[in-house]
C-alpha cells in the first residue's frame, strides 16, 4: 500500500507541475509600456570607483 501511495503522490506532483507550465501566465505586471531612457550614457570603458 505504501508503494501505491508514493506512486499516487508522484502522479499528483508531476501533473501539478505540467499544469503550471502550460497554464496562462499569472504575472501581475502593470500595463504601462516601455519607459524611455532619460540618463546620460557612459562612454568610458572602465568603471570609476
C-alpha positions, 0 to 999 in steps of 0.5 A, spaced: 500 500 500 505 504 501 508 503 494 501 505 491 501 511 495 508 514 493 506 512 486 499 516 487 503 522 490 508 522 484 502 522 479 499 528 483 506 532 483 508 531 476 501 533 473 501 539 478 507 541 475 505 540 467 499 544 469 503 550 471 507 550 465 502 550 460 497 554 464 496 562 462 501 566 465 499 569 472 504 575 472 501 581 475 505 586 471 502 593 470 500 595 463 504 601 462 509 600 456 516 601 455 519 607 459 524 611 455 531 612 457 532 619 460 540 618 463 546 620 460 550 614 457 557 612 459 562 612 454 568 610 458 570 603 458 572 602 465 568 603 471 570 609 476 570 607 483 
